[in-house]
Amino acid sequence: MSKSNSLVRPKFPFRLLITGLLCAGVLVASAWFTRPGPGIECDRLAPLTVLATIAAFLMAICFRQMARYEERSQRWFLAACLLLAAISLFTDFRYVRRYRGICDSVQQMQGQSSPTQQP
């Protein structure tokens, strides 16, 4: 083994780095929207649903890239990205599932209490 070969590290393709940044960004956005607040904000449910969809899409991208890249370090990196996307998907789903009924009932009560306009 020559000295020059021992110092060469495998480079990550640009696509892997972009995938990692997107997975980390979705996780940070999910954490931002699911942060505890003084009350339940029903306006957070729609963005969390979109973030959950993006996380599922990123999981599919990670699986597809695992078939393409065969180096061990690249596969571990993709496994970490897959874990980040899965955590984001799971947290978003639980938050939306927990508060969807409450927000729907509040919207129904507001709709019933608002006066209807007669033509």
Beta strands, then each sheet from edge to edge (+ up, - down):
end
